[in-house]
Amino acid sequence: MKANEIREMTPAELEAKLGELKAELFNLRFQHTINQLENPHRLTEVKRDIARVMTILRQKNLLRFLLVNLATLVACLHFKPCCLA
């Protein structure tokens, strides 16, 4: 999964995708334990996909947080009480 594809997803879609990837990782680890894993490289791919999704989800959450706080700060700067002027 490419980072550009992940960036186009909404936070709700990212959360769902993260759950799917974690479930897949669990199944792959289970298959690896009982020696039925056909493609061992898939474990690495899924771990990296999980890291990508978590990173982009974190970026989106930080951006949303900064935008909300910036709007609050701008609103406070426009309101100048006499004691601050």
C-alpha positions in Angstrom: 0.0 0.0 0.0 1.4 3.4 -1.0 1.5 6.4 1.2 -0.4 8.5 -1.4 -3.3 6.0 -1.3 -3.4 6.2 2.5 -3.3 10.0 2.6 -6.5 10.1 0.4 -8.4 8.1 3.1 -10.5 9.7 5.8 -9.6 9.2 9.5 -12.5 6.8 9.8 -11.3 4.8 6.8 -7.8 4.8 8.3 -9.1 3.4 11.6 -10.9 0.6 9.7 -7.9 -0.2 7.6 -5.7 -0.3 10.7 -8.0 -2.8 12.3 -7.9 -4.9 9.1 -4.1 -4.8 9.0 -3.7 -5.7 12.6 -6.1 -8.7 12.2 -4.1 -9.8 9.1 -0.8 -9.5 11.1 -2.3 -11.7 13.8 -3.3 -14.3 11.3 0.1 -14.2 9.6 1.9 -14.6 12.9 -0.4 -17.5 13.8 0.4 -19.2 10.4 4.1 -18.6 10.9 4.0 -20.2 14.3 2.4 -23.4 13.0 4.7 -23.4 9.9 1.9 -22.8 7.3 3.1 -19.3 6.2 3.6 -19.4 2.4 5.1 -15.9 2.1 7.2 -14.8 5.1 7.9 -11.4 3.5 4.2 -10.5 3.9 4.8 -10.2 7.6 7.2 -7.3 6.9 4.9 -5.7 4.4 1.9 -5.7 6.8 4.0 -4.3 9.6 5.2 -1.5 7.4 1.6 -0.8 6.2 0.5 -0.6 9.8 3.3 1.9 10.5 2.3 4.0 7.4 -1.3 4.1 8.4 -0.5 5.0 12.0 1.9 7.8 10.9 -0.6 9.4 8.5 -3.4 9.1 11.0 -1.2 10.8 13.6 -0.4 13.6 11.0 -4.0 14.1 10.3 -4.9 14.3 14.0 -2.1 16.8 14.7 -3.2 18.9 11.8 -6.8 19.0 13.0 -5.6 19.9 16.5 -3.4 22.7 15.2 -6.1 24.1 13.1 -8.6 24.2 16.0 -6.0 25.8 18.3 -5.0 28.3 15.6 -8.7 29.3 15.1 -9.0 29.8 18.9 -5.8 31.8 19.0 -6.9 34.1 16.1 -10.3 34.6 17.8 -8.5 35.6 21.1 -6.3 38.0 19.3 -9.2 39.8 17.7 -10.9 40.2 21.1 -8.8 42.8 22.9 -10.0 43.5 26.4 -9.0 46.9 27.8 -6.6 45.3 30.3 -4.5 43.8 27.5 -4.5 46.8 25.2 
